[in-house]
Amino acid sequence: MTAVEEKFSLTEVLSSFKACLEKENQDVLVDHYISGWNGLIRFMNSLGTIFSFVSKDAINKIQIMEAFRKSSSRDQYRSLQSMVAYELGANLVDLNRRAEHPNSGCRTILRLHRALRWLQLFLEKLRTSTEDSKTSVLCTDAYNDSLANYHPWIIRKAATVSFYALPARNTFFEVMNVGSIEDVVAMLGEAMPYVSQVYDITQQLYARHNLLDLP
Ligand code: 1Q0
């Protein structure tokens, strides 16, 4: 890979979430969902090893989904909608406790889905932040309003400590590789509705099938 290809561009990453949504029926496409997350992880890795406990878990979950997409049931995992129908229909989801199917697609996506809420809140806070805003505070607030509710104390502690290592707001805007601060704010304003749409559709799908508390 060349240096140019490795360079992170938030515009590109967020466009994966736009590509996620199939036009006609609003299905959420797994391949694009995964590629959005891969881009975010690439970015997180560039922030330093302090976040490796986060990226390890996210990579693990992405690999579970990639394996489904390479398996003989790959077509069933084309979209989140087809995955839910298939796994529930074939009894492939542990509903009450992790047992025969500890790594179902449904429970794996649920973890990423909860993390997507954090991303949505964090980027929205960055978009509307002011020059003196601290990224660690924005990140902690977004985390406390989302993922933290699902994490045990020890992970909450590790996560909040690691947020202090986040770069300052200006550096953050720079590494997004979008342009000036005004450009970033405009790009986020344009792209975030797609992320929100992916989040809302997944949330409704999971709520409809009572999958929001999968162990
Ligand atoms: C940039 C800062 C990154 C901050 C990430 C915030 C999330 C912290 C979460 C810490 C959790 C890590 C450890 C493992 C948790 C698991 O127990 C938990 C549940 O899974 P399981 O199998 O035990 O039931 N896993 C999760 O909750 C999934 C967590 C995935 C987090 C993925 C975060 C990916 C973040 C990417 C960086 C995006 C930066 C966006 C800003 C771009 C601006 C240029």
Residues whose N, C-alpha, C, O or C-beta is under 5 A from the ligand:
A	BS01	1Q0	L10 L40 I41 M44 F53 V54 D57 A58 R111 A115 A159 F172 M176
